[in-house]
Amino acid sequence: MELPHIGQSCSNSSCNRLDFLPYKCDLCSKIFCEDLRQYQHHDCPERYRVDAQVPVCPKCGDIIPMKPGEDPNYKVNSHIENNCRKTPKVKAYSNKCNKKGCKKKEAIPVQCGTCKQNFCLSHRFEQDHDCQGFQHPLARRPNPSSSRGQSSDEAMARRLAEEEDAALARALQASLVEERYATGRRPPQRQDSNSSCQIS
């Protein structure tokens, strides 16, 4: 070797490779090469300090206590064989839709604010499940006693809307004419219905 005094050898007896950029394990404080620098690669005896696993029983959901250095698979197996209390499965989708003919179930309850019944997400709105306490605003019938007042109010509102539409159409026409004059194009010529000559 040309430069044996530079670098350090790997602490693993099977490797013992000279490495110019050695890695020092922060748990066991030994020197390792690049290939063996990870805890699992050099079987670090102190890796339980950073490899904190909390095993949970897959049957009952209990947390299984474990001491440092113990195998979590062994602890889970011994828990299942000895003192595991199996709990019954809880139905995840227990909220059935009350709409007639719908068989959907939801994970969370979706209650109507008006009739206080449970529905699926597709029938959650009052219009979708024919709510008894709900009446669509357009389906409301006017009260016969106040029909005269409403009809005059409706006629007044309709007249105002027509006037606004006419004013908007006039303003639009004027802006189109101004735009044509600004670009140099002539406005379209109208023909008089009585004569065949063109008015310019």
C-alpha positions in Angstrom: 0.0 0.0 0.0 1.2 3.4 -0.8 -0.3 5.5 2.0 -1.2 3.1 4.9 -1.0 5.9 7.5 -3.9 7.8 5.8 -7.5 6.6 6.5 -8.7 3.8 8.8 -9.6 0.2 8.5 -13.2 -1.1 8.8 -13.9 -2.5 12.3 -15.8 -5.5 10.9 -13.4 -8.4 11.0 -14.7 -10.0 7.8 -14.2 -6.7 5.9 -11.2 -4.9 7.4 -11.0 -2.6 4.3 -8.8 0.5 4.4 -11.1 3.5 3.8 -9.9 7.1 3.3 -13.3 8.5 4.3 -14.3 6.2 7.1 -17.7 6.4 8.9 -17.9 6.4 12.7 -21.1 4.8 14.0 -22.9 7.2 16.3 -24.2 4.3 18.5 -21.4 1.9 19.0 -18.6 4.4 18.1 -16.7 1.9 15.8 -15.2 2.8 12.4 -16.8 1.3 9.3 -16.3 1.5 5.5 -19.0 2.9 3.2 -20.6 -0.5 2.6 -21.1 -1.2 6.3 -21.9 2.2 7.7 -25.6 1.6 8.2 -26.8 0.0 11.5 -28.3 -3.1 9.9 -25.3 -3.8 7.7 -22.8 -4.0 10.5 -25.3 -5.5 13.0 -24.9 -2.7 15.5 -25.5 -4.0 19.0 -26.9 -0.6 20.0 -29.4 0.0 17.2 -32.4 -0.7 19.5 -31.8 2.8 20.8 -32.9 4.4 17.5 -35.0 1.5 16.1 -37.9 2.1 18.5 -40.9 0.0 17.3 -44.2 -0.1 19.1 -45.9 -3.3 18.0 -49.7 -3.4 17.8 -51.7 -6.6 17.9 -53.5 -7.0 14.5 -56.5 -8.8 16.2 -57.3 -6.8 19.3 -55.5 -3.5 18.5 -53.6 -3.4 21.9 -50.1 -2.0 22.2 -47.7 -4.7 23.2 -45.0 -3.6 25.7 -41.5 -4.4 24.6 -38.0 -4.2 26.2 -35.1 -2.8 24.2 -33.5 -5.5 22.1 -36.5 -7.8 22.0 -37.8 -9.1 18.7 -41.2 -7.4 18.0 -42.5 -10.4 15.9 -41.8 -12.8 18.8 -43.7 -10.4 21.2 -46.7 -10.2 19.0 -46.9 -13.9 18.5 -46.6 -14.6 22.2 -49.4 -12.0 22.9 -51.7 -13.6 20.3 -51.1 -17.1 21.7 -51.4 -16.2 25.4 -53.7 -13.2 26.3 -55.1 -11.7 23.2 -58.7 -10.7 23.6 -60.3 -10.7 20.1 -62.8 -7.8 19.7 -65.7 -8.0 17.3 -65.3 -6.0 14.1 -67.2 -2.7 14.0 -69.0 -2.0 10.8 -67.4 1.0 9.1 -70.4 1.9 7.1 -73.4 1.8 9.4 -75.2 4.9 8.4 -77.9 3.8 5.9 -79.6 6.2 3.5 -83.3 6.8 4.3 -84.2 7.7 0.7 -86.7 5.1 -0.7 -84.9 2.6 -3.0 -81.3 3.7 -2.0 -79.1 1.1 -0.3 -76.0 3.2 0.1 -74.2 3.4 3.5 -71.8 6.1 4.6 -69.0 6.0 7.2 -70.2 9.2 8.8 -73.8 10.3 9.4 -75.2 12.9 7.0 -78.3 14.4 8.5 -80.8 16.6 6.8 -81.2 19.9 8.8 -84.9 20.0 8.1 -86.3 16.5 8.5 -83.4 15.2 10.7 -83.0 11.9 8.8 -79.8 10.2 7.7 -78.9 10.2 3.9 -76.1 9.2 1.7 -73.9 11.8 0.0 -75.9 11.7 -3.2 -79.2 12.4 -1.4 -77.9 14.8 1.3 -79.6 17.9 -0.2 -83.3 18.6 0.5 -84.2 18.6 -3.2 -82.6 15.2 -3.7 -84.5 13.2 -1.0 -87.9 14.9 -1.3 -87.7 16.4 2.1 -91.1 16.8 3.8 -90.1 19.9 5.6 -88.7 21.6 2.5 -90.5 23.5 -0.2 -88.6 24.7 -3.3 -88.7 28.5 -3.6 -90.0 28.4 -7.2 -92.7 25.8 -6.3 -94.3 28.0 -3.6 -97.8 29.1 -4.6 -98.8 32.6 -3.9 -101.3 33.3 -1.2 -104.7 34.0 -2.8 -105.4 36.9 -0.5 -102.4 38.8 -1.6 -102.4 37.9 -5.3 -103.4 41.3 -6.5 -100.6 43.0 -4.7 -98.1 40.4 -6.0 -99.3 40.6 -9.6 -98.9 44.4 -9.7 -95.5 44.1 -8.1 -94.5 41.4 -10.6 -95.7 43.6 -13.5 -93.7 46.5 -12.2 -90.6 44.4 -11.8 -91.1 43.0 -15.4 -91.5 46.5 -16.8 -88.3 47.7 -15.0 -86.4 44.7 -16.3 -87.6 45.4 -19.9 -86.5 49.0 -19.6 -83.1 48.0 -18.3 -82.7 45.5 -21.2 -83.7 48.1 -23.8 -81.2 50.7 -22.3 -78.5 48.0 -22.3 -79.2 47.2 -26.0 -79.0 50.9 -26.9 -75.7 51.3 -25.1 -74.3 48.2 -26.8 -75.4 49.4 -30.2 -73.8 52.9 -29.6 -70.5 51.3 -28.5 -70.4 49.1 -31.6 -71.0 52.1 -33.9 -68.2 54.1 -32.1 -65.9 51.2 -32.4 -66.5 50.9 -36.2 -65.9 54.7 -36.7 -62.7 54.4 -34.6 -61.3 51.5 -36.8 -62.3 53.3 -40.0 -65.1 50.9 -41.1 -68.4 52.3 -42.1 -71.5 51.2 -40.3 -73.8 48.8 -42.2 -76.2 50.6 -44.5 -79.9 50.1 -44.0 -82.4 49.7 -46.8 -85.7 51.4 -46.7 -88.6 49.1 -47.1 -90.5 51.4 -49.5 -87.7 52.0 -52.0 -84.8 49.9 -53.4 -82.3 52.7 -53.0 -79.7 52.6 -50.2 -79.6 55.2 -47.5 -76.1 56.3 -46.4 
